[in-house]
Amino acid sequence: MTSQTLREARKYEETSGKMISKEERPAFHLAPRTGWMNDPNGFSWYDGKYHLFYQYNPYESQWGPMHWGHAVSSDLLHWEYLPAALAPDETYDRDGCFSGSALALPDGRQLLMYTGVVRTRQENGGWNEVQTQCLAVGDGVDYVKYEHNPVLDETHVPDGGSRYDFRDPKMWQEEDGSYRCVVANRAADGSGQILLFSSADGFKWNFVKILSANRNRFGKMWECPDFFPLDGKWVLMTSPQDMLPSGFEYHNGNGTLCLIGDYDRETEAFRETADQSIDYGIDFYAPQTILTPDGRRVMIGWMQNWDTCNHRRKHDEAWFGQMSLPRELSLRNGRLYQKPIRELEEMRTNRVCYEKVDVSGEVRLEGISGRRIDMELTVRPEEGGSLYRKFSVRFAGNEQYYTSLSFRPGESVLKVDRKFSGSRRAIIHQRRSLVHHRNGELKLRIILDRFSVEVFVNDGEQVLTAVLYTDQEAEGISFLAEGTVSMDVTKYDLR
């Protein structure tokens, strides 16, 4: 039986979603049907389709009462909206259905696990959110909340763990048919820890151990964990809050963290061997992964930054928030590599190619422009010449606006900068990253959609992501060099 709260949300989103034209949305990134979107939830393969749910306030383009929006796709690039899956309509989730995950049960149903939130009055008169883990079961469209919710509460948290910061369950099924999930929690030291739980059937859950503890190394609270095997290692991903910067690796505020290590399935112990950022740009948070039917580990994240939510096209827009491109993950040289999902290449058309173009000063090339493009660049010093001082590419440009990507080989620093993109807010508009190059040779793949740019460096060694709200008519691209650069460029339109 669908609740009145969910029926109202579904009716509202159906009516409001029709009022947003295709041209007002990203072309191949998922945005909310209407209203507000944040974290990806329940990223899963079920009944022959990819399912992606998302944190959702259908009623306005600001964060609000959290529902679960829902969309499906056959290629992770073209999405069809389904009715909202969850609404805050029970005593244990009345103040929000927060992030979680999904998987297929042996009986053919789909299981959702999410964080239920209840705001409660504290002894000091203030308010805080009690967070518990809850289940819902359904057929891929309609879901019924489990009669014994919540299935995990403060009694399942280890000593010193918070009942207020206990959220974002990510489930998976083991080869023996049993289930595991990781849940984010705040420890007694005030920083994050990732808890591991197990279940025989997906419904009754038990605490196993603290899988990983922050111990105030990377920010404070850790959110949105994911844990999976990849190329002979195990990867723990999480999104730390309140980060302090560390060189060009980690930035202030809310960030992303990838811990690579070894996992002993017998003792269920995880030993970290390396750490790195997941995305080095401005807008990326709360990633979640899926194992595709053909065996790829694919990740998608919220293409936004909590500190830049005032960066908008206008303040009465019908939607806000979008997901990143899905990215295929691998480990190489002890690092996480990310490549745009290969299905994107099937959207390529109108190939334009130039080789060994000398760039000194500013250069524009016939046929190189657009706001829905896939562009590959290789830059190097001119043959026999000295190392150039700086190379830049400007895109989403016209007489007034542009966003730039600039590289200084002497410092090995790549910078994305959108301060001239049309924003009227003094928020984060640039980020710098240390990148590898060989004597000034660097490979870049720049993917533009109507409201975003994603830059893949050296075949996916690093990625820099940023949202852009520049007028769509601004589609100029130019190349600039201090010194002389020899450049190869191939550009495709994406249809």
C-alpha positions as CSV (number, residue, x, y, z in Angstrom):
1,M,0.0,0.0,0.0
2,T,1.6,3.3,-1.1
3,S,1.5,6.0,1.6
4,Q,-0.2,9.4,1.1
5,T,3.3,11.0,1.4
6,L,4.7,8.9,-1.4
7,R,1.6,9.3,-3.6
8,E,1.8,13.1,-3.3
9,A,5.5,13.1,-4.2
10,R,4.9,10.9,-7.2
11,K,2.0,13.1,-8.4
12,Y,4.1,16.2,-7.9
13,E,7.2,15.0,-9.7
14,E,5.2,13.7,-12.7
15,T,3.5,17.1,-13.2
16,S,6.6,19.2,-12.5
17,G,9.0,16.9,-14.5
18,K,7.0,17.5,-17.7
19,M,7.6,21.2,-17.4
20,I,11.4,20.8,-17.8
21,S,12.4,20.5,-21.5
22,K,15.2,18.1,-22.6
23,E,17.3,21.1,-23.6
24,E,17.2,22.4,-20.0
25,R,18.7,19.2,-18.7
26,P,22.1,17.7,-19.2
27,A,22.3,15.5,-22.3
28,F,23.9,12.4,-20.8
29,H,24.3,13.0,-17.1
30,L,21.4,12.1,-14.8
31,A,19.7,15.1,-13.1
32,P,16.7,14.9,-10.8
33,R,13.2,14.5,-12.4
34,T,12.4,17.8,-10.6
35,G,13.7,19.6,-7.5
36,W,16.9,18.7,-5.7
37,M,19.4,15.8,-6.1
38,N,22.4,14.7,-4.0
39,D,24.0,11.4,-3.3
40,P,23.6,8.4,-5.7
41,N,21.8,5.5,-3.9
42,G,21.0,1.9,-4.7
43,F,23.2,1.7,-7.8
44,S,22.4,-1.8,-9.0
45,W,21.6,-4.2,-11.8
46,Y,18.1,-5.6,-11.5
47,D,15.7,-7.2,-13.9
48,G,17.8,-6.5,-17.0
49,K,18.4,-2.8,-16.3
50,Y,20.7,-0.5,-14.3
51,H,18.9,1.2,-11.5
52,L,20.0,4.4,-9.9
53,F,18.2,6.0,-7.0
54,Y,19.2,9.3,-5.5
55,Q,18.7,11.6,-2.6
56,Y,15.8,13.7,-3.6
57,N,13.6,16.7,-2.6
58,P,11.0,16.8,-5.4
59,Y,9.3,20.0,-4.0
60,E,12.1,22.6,-4.4
61,S,15.7,22.9,-5.7
62,Q,17.1,23.1,-2.2
63,W,18.0,20.3,0.2
64,G,14.8,19.3,2.1
65,P,12.8,16.2,3.2
66,M,14.8,13.4,1.7
67,H,13.0,11.0,-0.6
68,W,14.6,8.4,-3.0
69,G,14.3,9.4,-6.7
70,H,14.6,6.6,-9.2
71,A,15.8,6.2,-12.8
72,V,16.7,3.2,-15.0
73,S,19.0,2.8,-18.0
74,S,20.4,0.2,-20.4
75,D,23.7,2.0,-21.0
76,L,24.2,4.3,-17.9
77,L,24.0,7.4,-20.2
78,H,20.4,7.6,-21.3
79,W,18.0,7.5,-18.3
80,E,14.3,6.9,-17.9
81,Y,12.6,8.3,-14.8
82,L,10.5,6.0,-12.7
83,P,8.2,7.1,-9.8
84,A,10.0,8.1,-6.5
85,A,10.8,4.9,-4.6
86,L,10.8,6.0,-1.0
87,A,9.3,8.9,1.0
88,P,9.7,9.8,4.7
89,D,6.4,8.3,5.9
90,E,7.1,6.1,8.9
91,T,7.9,6.8,12.5
92,Y,11.5,5.6,12.1
93,D,12.2,7.7,8.9
94,R,9.8,10.6,9.3
95,D,12.6,13.2,8.9
96,G,14.3,11.6,5.9
97,C,15.2,8.5,3.9
98,F,18.9,9.0,3.6
99,S,21.5,7.3,1.5
100,G,21.8,3.5,1.0
101,S,22.1,0.7,-1.5
102,A,20.3,-2.0,-3.4
103,L,20.7,-5.6,-4.5
104,A,18.7,-8.5,-6.1
105,L,17.3,-11.2,-3.8
106,P,17.3,-14.9,-4.8
107,D,13.5,-14.8,-4.9
108,G,13.6,-12.2,-7.6
109,R,12.7,-9.1,-5.5
110,Q,14.9,-6.1,-5.1
111,L,16.1,-5.2,-1.6
112,L,16.8,-1.5,-0.6
113,M,18.7,-0.6,2.5
114,Y,18.6,3.0,3.6
115,T,19.2,5.3,6.6
116,G,16.0,6.4,8.4
117,V,16.3,9.7,10.2
118,V,14.3,11.0,13.2
119,R,15.0,14.5,14.7
120,T,14.9,14.2,18.5
121,R,15.0,16.7,21.3
122,Q,18.2,16.6,23.4
123,E,18.5,17.1,27.1
124,N,20.1,20.5,26.5
125,G,17.0,21.6,24.5
126,G,18.7,21.3,21.1
127,W,17.8,18.9,18.3
128,N,19.8,16.0,16.8
129,E,19.1,13.3,14.2
130,V,18.9,9.7,15.3
131,Q,20.0,7.5,12.4
132,T,19.1,3.8,11.8
133,Q,19.3,1.4,9.0
134,C,16.0,0.3,7.4
135,L,14.9,-2.0,4.5
136,A,12.3,-2.0,1.8
137,V,11.5,-4.7,-0.7
138,G,10.0,-4.3,-4.2
139,D,9.7,-5.2,-7.9
140,G,11.8,-2.5,-9.4
141,V,9.1,0.2,-9.3
142,D,7.1,-0.1,-6.0
143,Y,8.7,-0.9,-2.6
144,V,7.2,-2.0,0.7
145,K,9.1,-1.1,3.9
146,Y,10.1,-4.0,6.1
147,E,7.7,-4.6,9.0
148,H,10.7,-5.1,11.4
149,N,12.4,-1.8,10.6
150,P,14.9,-0.5,11.7
151,V,17.2,-3.5,11.3
152,L,20.3,-1.7,12.7
153,D,20.2,0.9,15.4
154,E,22.3,2.2,18.3
155,T,22.4,-1.2,19.9
156,H,24.4,-2.5,16.9
157,V,27.1,0.3,17.1
158,P,30.4,-0.5,19.0
159,D,31.2,1.3,22.2
160,G,31.8,5.0,21.7
161,G,30.1,5.0,18.3
162,S,27.5,7.7,17.6
163,R,23.8,7.1,17.1
164,Y,23.5,10.4,15.4
165,D,26.2,9.8,12.7
166,F,25.4,6.3,11.6
167,R,24.4,6.1,8.0
168,D,24.8,5.2,4.3
169,P,24.8,1.4,4.2
170,K,26.4,-0.2,1.2
171,M,25.5,-3.9,0.7
172,W,26.9,-6.7,-1.4
173,Q,26.5,-10.5,-1.6
174,E,29.3,-12.9,-1.0
175,E,30.1,-15.9,-3.1
176,D,28.5,-18.2,-0.4
177,G,25.2,-16.4,-0.7
178,S,25.5,-14.4,2.5
179,Y,25.5,-10.6,2.7
180,R,27.8,-7.9,4.0
181,C,27.4,-4.2,4.4
182,V,29.5,-1.3,5.4
183,V,28.0,1.7,7.3
184,A,29.6,5.0,8.1
185,N,29.8,6.0,11.8
186,R,31.4,8.6,14.0
187,A,33.8,7.2,16.6
188,A,34.4,8.4,20.2
189,D,37.4,10.4,18.9
190,G,35.0,12.6,16.9
191,S,36.2,11.2,13.5
192,G,34.9,8.6,11.1
193,Q,34.9,4.8,11.2
194,I,33.5,2.3,8.8
195,L,31.5,-0.6,10.4
196,L,31.2,-4.0,8.8
197,F,27.9,-6.0,9.3
198,S,26.9,-9.5,8.1
199,S,23.6,-11.2,7.3
200,A,22.6,-14.7,6.2
201,D,19.4,-13.5,4.4
202,G,19.7,-9.7,4.0
203,F,17.1,-9.1,6.7
204,K,18.7,-9.9,10.0
205,W,22.0,-8.1,10.4
206,N,24.9,-8.5,13.0
207,F,27.9,-6.3,13.8
208,V,31.2,-7.9,12.7
209,K,33.9,-5.3,13.4
210,I,35.3,-1.9,12.7
211,L,36.6,-2.3,9.2
212,S,38.6,0.9,9.1
213,A,39.1,3.9,11.5
214,N,39.9,7.4,10.5
215,R,41.7,8.4,13.8
216,N,41.5,12.0,12.6
217,R,43.8,11.4,9.6
218,F,41.5,12.4,6.7
219,G,38.9,15.0,7.8
220,K,36.4,14.2,10.5
221,M,33.2,12.1,9.8
222,W,33.4,9.7,6.9
223,E,30.3,9.4,4.7
224,C,29.0,7.1,1.9
225,P,31.4,4.1,2.1
226,D,31.9,1.5,-0.6
227,F,34.1,-1.6,-0.3
228,F,35.0,-3.9,-3.2
229,P,37.7,-6.1,-4.8
230,L,39.6,-4.6,-7.8
231,D,42.5,-6.1,-9.7
232,G,43.9,-8.2,-6.9
233,K,43.4,-5.6,-4.1
234,W,40.5,-4.2,-2.1
235,V,39.3,-0.6,-2.3
236,L,37.5,1.3,0.4
237,M,36.0,4.5,-0.8
238,T,34.5,7.1,1.5
239,S,33.7,10.9,1.5
240,P,35.3,12.7,4.5
241,Q,33.8,15.9,5.9
242,D,35.9,18.8,7.2
243,M,39.1,17.9,5.4
244,L,42.4,19.8,5.9
245,P,44.4,20.3,2.7
246,S,47.5,18.1,2.1
247,G,49.6,19.5,-0.7
248,F,47.5,19.2,-3.9
249,E,46.2,15.7,-2.9
250,Y,43.4,16.6,-0.5
251,H,41.5,19.9,-0.4
252,N,39.7,21.8,2.3
253,G,36.1,20.9,3.1
254,N,34.2,17.8,1.9
255,G,36.4,15.5,-0.2
256,T,36.8,12.0,-1.5
257,L,39.1,9.3,-0.2
258,C,40.2,6.0,-1.8
259,L,42.0,3.6,0.5
260,I,43.7,0.7,-1.3
261,G,44.8,-2.4,0.6
262,D,44.5,-6.1,1.4
263,Y,41.5,-7.8,2.8
264,D,41.6,-11.2,4.7
265,R,38.3,-12.8,4.2
266,E,38.9,-15.3,7.0
267,T,39.6,-12.6,9.7
268,E,37.7,-9.9,7.8
269,A,40.6,-7.5,8.4
270,F,41.4,-4.7,6.0
271,R,45.0,-3.4,5.8
272,E,45.6,-0.1,4.0
273,T,48.6,0.1,1.7
274,A,47.9,3.4,-0.2
275,D,45.6,6.4,-0.1
276,Q,44.6,9.0,-2.7
277,S,41.8,11.4,-3.7
278,I,39.2,10.0,-6.1
279,D,38.6,13.3,-7.9
280,Y,40.9,16.3,-8.0
281,G,38.4,18.9,-9.3
282,I,35.7,21.0,-7.6
283,D,32.5,19.0,-7.8
284,F,32.5,15.3,-6.9
285,Y,31.2,13.6,-3.8
286,A,29.6,10.4,-2.4
287,P,30.6,8.0,-5.1
288,Q,29.0,4.5,-5.3
289,T,30.0,1.6,-7.5
290,I,28.4,-1.4,-9.2
291,L,29.8,-4.6,-10.7
292,T,28.3,-4.7,-14.2
293,P,27.0,-8.0,-15.7
294,D,30.1,-8.1,-18.0
295,G,32.4,-7.8,-15.0
296,R,33.4,-4.1,-14.9
297,R,33.6,-2.1,-11.7
298,V,31.8,1.2,-12.6
299,M,31.5,4.2,-10.3
300,I,29.2,7.2,-10.3
301,G,29.2,10.2,-8.0
302,W,27.3,13.3,-7.1
303,M,28.7,16.0,-9.4
304,Q,28.5,18.8,-6.8
305,N,30.3,20.2,-3.8
306,W,28.4,21.0,-0.6
307,D,30.4,24.3,-0.3
308,T,29.3,25.5,-3.7
309,C,25.6,24.8,-3.8
310,N,25.0,28.5,-4.3
311,H,26.6,28.2,-7.7
312,R,23.6,28.0,-9.9
313,R,22.2,29.1,-13.2
314,K,19.5,31.1,-11.4
315,H,17.9,30.7,-8.0
316,D,14.4,29.7,-9.1
317,E,15.5,26.8,-11.3
318,A,13.3,23.7,-11.6
319,W,16.2,21.3,-10.8
320,F,19.5,21.3,-9.1
321,G,22.2,18.6,-8.9
322,Q,23.5,16.0,-11.3
323,M,25.5,12.8,-11.4
324,S,29.0,12.4,-12.9
325,L,29.7,10.3,-15.9
326,P,29.9,6.6,-15.0
327,R,33.6,5.7,-14.8
328,E,35.2,2.3,-15.3
329,L,37.7,1.6,-12.5
330,S,41.1,-0.2,-12.5
331,L,44.3,-0.3,-10.4
332,R,47.6,0.5,-12.1
333,N,50.9,1.2,-10.5
334,G,49.2,1.1,-7.1
335,R,46.8,3.9,-8.1
336,L,43.1,4.1,-8.9
337,Y,42.5,4.8,-12.6
338,Q,39.1,6.0,-14.0
339,K,38.0,6.0,-17.6
340,P,34.7,7.3,-19.0
341,I,32.3,4.3,-19.5
342,R,33.1,2.8,-22.9
343,E,29.4,3.1,-24.0
344,L,30.1,6.9,-24.4
345,E,32.2,6.2,-27.5
346,E,29.0,4.9,-29.2
347,M,27.6,8.5,-29.0
348,R,30.6,10.0,-30.9
349,T,30.0,11.7,-34.2
350,N,31.5,14.4,-36.5
351,R,35.2,13.5,-35.8
352,V,37.6,16.4,-36.3
353,C,41.3,15.7,-36.0
354,Y,44.5,17.8,-36.1
355,E,48.1,16.6,-35.6
356,K,51.3,18.4,-34.5
357,V,49.7,21.9,-34.5
358,D,52.1,24.5,-33.2
359,V,50.5,26.6,-30.5
360,S,52.1,29.9,-29.5
361,G,49.9,32.7,-28.2
362,E,46.2,31.9,-28.8
363,V,45.0,29.5,-31.5
364,R,41.5,28.5,-32.7
365,L,40.9,25.6,-35.0
366,E,38.1,25.1,-37.5
367,G,35.6,22.6,-36.3
368,I,36.7,22.6,-32.7
369,S,33.9,23.9,-30.6
370,G,30.8,22.8,-28.8
371,R,29.2,22.1,-25.4
372,R,28.4,18.3,-25.8
373,I,31.8,17.0,-26.9
374,D,34.5,14.4,-26.2
375,M,37.9,15.9,-27.0
376,E,41.3,14.2,-26.7
377,L,44.5,16.3,-26.5
378,T,48.2,15.4,-26.4
379,V,50.6,18.3,-25.8
380,R,54.4,18.3,-25.9
381,P,57.2,20.8,-26.5
382,E,57.8,21.6,-30.2
383,E,60.4,19.3,-31.7
384,G,63.8,20.4,-30.9
385,G,62.4,23.3,-28.8
386,S,62.7,24.2,-25.2
387,L,60.1,23.3,-22.6
388,Y,57.0,25.6,-22.8
389,R,56.1,27.6,-19.7
390,K,52.3,27.1,-19.8
391,F,49.6,25.5,-21.9
392,S,45.9,26.3,-21.6
393,V,42.6,25.3,-23.2
394,R,39.6,27.5,-22.9
395,F,36.1,26.1,-23.5
396,A,32.5,27.1,-23.0
397,G,33.7,30.4,-24.3
398,N,32.4,33.6,-26.0
399,E,33.4,37.3,-25.8
400,Q,32.5,37.4,-22.1
401,Y,32.8,33.9,-20.6
402,Y,35.1,30.9,-20.6
403,T,36.4,28.1,-18.3
404,S,40.0,27.1,-18.6
405,L,42.3,24.2,-18.0
406,S,46.0,25.2,-17.7
407,F,49.2,23.2,-17.3
408,R,52.6,24.4,-16.1
409,P,55.1,21.6,-16.8
410,G,57.8,23.3,-14.7
411,E,55.6,22.8,-11.6
412,S,53.7,19.7,-12.9
413,V,50.5,21.5,-11.9
414,L,47.2,21.2,-13.8
415,K,44.5,23.8,-12.8
416,V,40.8,23.9,-13.6
417,D,39.4,27.5,-13.3
418,R,35.8,28.6,-13.9
419,K,35.9,32.1,-12.3
420,F,35.1,33.6,-15.7
421,S,32.3,31.1,-16.4
422,G,29.5,33.6,-15.5
423,S,29.3,32.9,-11.7
424,R,28.3,35.8,-9.5
425,R,29.4,34.0,-6.3
426,A,32.7,34.1,-4.5
427,I,32.9,30.4,-4.0
428,I,35.5,27.7,-5.0
429,H,36.2,28.4,-8.6
430,Q,39.6,26.7,-9.1
431,R,41.5,23.6,-8.1
432,R,45.0,22.5,-8.8
433,S,46.4,19.0,-9.1
434,L,49.9,17.6,-9.4
435,V,50.1,15.5,-12.5
436,H,52.7,13.3,-14.1
437,H,54.3,14.2,-17.5
438,R,57.3,13.2,-19.5
439,N,59.3,16.3,-20.5
440,G,56.1,18.4,-20.9
441,E,54.1,15.7,-22.7
442,L,50.6,15.3,-21.2
443,K,47.4,13.5,-22.4
444,L,44.0,15.0,-21.6
445,R,40.5,13.9,-22.4
446,I,37.9,16.6,-21.9
447,I,34.2,15.7,-21.8
448,L,31.7,18.6,-21.9
449,D,27.9,18.3,-21.3
450,R,25.6,21.3,-21.1
451,F,26.4,22.0,-17.4
452,S,29.7,20.2,-16.6
453,V,33.3,19.4,-17.6
454,E,35.2,16.2,-16.7
455,V,38.9,16.0,-17.4
456,F,40.6,12.7,-17.6
457,V,44.4,13.0,-17.3
458,N,46.9,10.4,-18.7
459,D,44.3,7.8,-19.6
460,G,42.6,8.1,-16.3
461,E,45.4,8.5,-13.8
462,Q,43.5,11.5,-12.4
463,V,40.1,13.2,-13.0
464,L,39.1,16.8,-12.4
465,T,35.3,17.5,-12.4
466,A,33.5,20.8,-12.3
467,V,29.9,22.0,-13.0
468,L,29.4,25.0,-15.3
469,Y,26.3,27.2,-15.7
470,T,27.6,29.3,-18.6
471,D,25.1,30.3,-21.2
472,Q,24.7,27.5,-23.7
473,E,25.5,29.8,-26.6
474,A,29.1,30.0,-25.2
475,E,30.6,27.1,-27.1
476,G,34.0,28.4,-28.3
477,I,37.2,26.6,-27.7
478,S,40.7,28.0,-28.0
479,F,44.3,26.9,-27.1
480,L,47.0,29.1,-25.6
481,A,50.7,28.7,-24.9
482,E,53.5,30.6,-23.3
483,G,56.4,29.2,-25.4
484,T,55.5,26.8,-28.2
485,V,53.5,23.6,-27.8
486,S,53.1,20.9,-30.4
487,M,49.5,19.6,-30.0
488,D,47.4,16.7,-31.3
489,V,43.6,17.1,-30.9
490,T,40.7,15.0,-31.8
491,K,37.1,16.2,-31.1
492,Y,33.8,14.4,-31.4
493,D,30.3,15.7,-30.9
494,L,28.2,13.6,-28.6
495,R,24.7,12.9,-29.8
